[in-house]
């Protein structure tokens, strides 16, 4: 069974071992694959939202706060995550991804 792995700014190691088919979730405002795009896919960034009591999705405000990547082939890659406001001095974190069989 594939897992969704939570990658955080301050608590995640600089190297993550994962398996093909697993998804990396981060509360970053953006991210990109620096190297190894043939093994790790940048799915995109978005905003997380909640449901109201009547089942409607709350209206988004502000910048993106969720970034998703998918590991899909056995190889290594390097991703960069941007934390904080994308418009006002974000901080960047580099993570090495090792996709294992």
Protein Blocks (a to p, Z undefined) as FASTA:
>chain_A
ZZdddddfklpcfbdcddehiacddfbfbdcdfbhplmbccfbdcddddddfkopacdde
djdfbdcdddfbdcdddddddedjfklopadddddddddZZ
